[in-house]
């Protein structure tokens, strides 16, 4: 499957030429035999062809080929709604939901996915949270509405390529270091430390502590030697 949107057989949405429908019926008859005639035995042939021509206006030639391929495995001839679903399986909301679930997980992982139709992708974008956390049954009404809105668009942009991630914005240029401001800041910190501890730097405080600890160890020994 391709994620690209194939052009419809009728670019402006008008019914496809009747000769195309007649050619399609000939191919269906070659596959299905007399069962196709039985489906429309009581219908006006010209009216039947007109209905098919109007219904297939928004379908691409690849979708019709998909429908013909599906017919080859059927025992009974399809009527018009059945053939449309064979051409475009995602017309079934539950089938489209399963495709949306798989497709969005694949797309989010950065891997291209073969959407059967762009409309499924654009509808799926609106329910990404529900696809992860809910079920088709719970979301059916909203999903059917979103899907119907997408099918009604008539034209669709192709799903974006998930491998083309947006580049991060460039880091802001580093400002040159103001040496004077740095020295002033260090001096202010030293003055604050001296007021609080009596020492202007951590090093001075550490050295004073070391001297005090050394004195505490030496003095008792010195006192002991003197008394001896």
Long-range contacts (C-beta under 8 A, 24 or more apart in sequence): 1-114, 1-115, 1-116, 2-114, 3-112, 3-113, 3-114, 3-115, 3-118, 3-121, 3-158, 3-159, 4-158, 5-117, 5-118, 5-155, 5-156, 5-157, 5-158, 6-60, 6-61, 6-62, 6-63, 7-60, 8-57, 8-58, 8-59, 8-60, 8-154, 9-56, 9-57, 9-59, 9-60, 9-61, 9-64, 10-56, 10-57, 10-58, 13-57, 13-58, 13-154, 14-57, 15-50, 15-53, 15-54, 15-57, 16-53, 16-56, 16-57, 17-53, 18-49, 18-50, 18-53, 20-53, 20-56, 21-49, 21-52, 21-53, 21-56, 22-49, 24-52, 24-56, 24-64, 24-68, 25-49, 25-52, 27-68, 28-68, 28-71, 28-77, 31-68, 31-71, 31-72, 32-71, 32-74, 32-76, 32-77, 35-76, 35-77, 36-77, 38-77, 39-77, 39-78, 39-79, 51-80, 52-80, 55-80, 55-84, 56-84, 56-87, 58-154, 59-84, 59-87, 59-88, 63-87, 63-88, 88-116, 88-117, 89-116, 90-116, 90-117, 90-119, 90-120, 90-147, 91-151, 93-136, 93-140, 93-143, 93-144, 93-147, 94-136, 96-120, 96-123, 96-143, 96-147, 97-131, 97-136, 97-139, 97-143, 98-136, 100-124, 100-127, 100-131, 101-131, 104-128, 104-131, 105-131, 106-162, 107-159, 107-162, 108-162, 109-162, 110-162, 110-163, 110-165, 111-162, 111-163, 112-161, 112-162, 112-163, 113-159, 113-162, 115-159, 117-156, 118-156, 118-157, 118-158, 118-159, 119-147, 119-150, 119-151, 119-153, 119-156, 120-147, 120-150, 121-159, 122-150, 122-156, 122-157, 122-159, 123-147, 123-149, 123-150
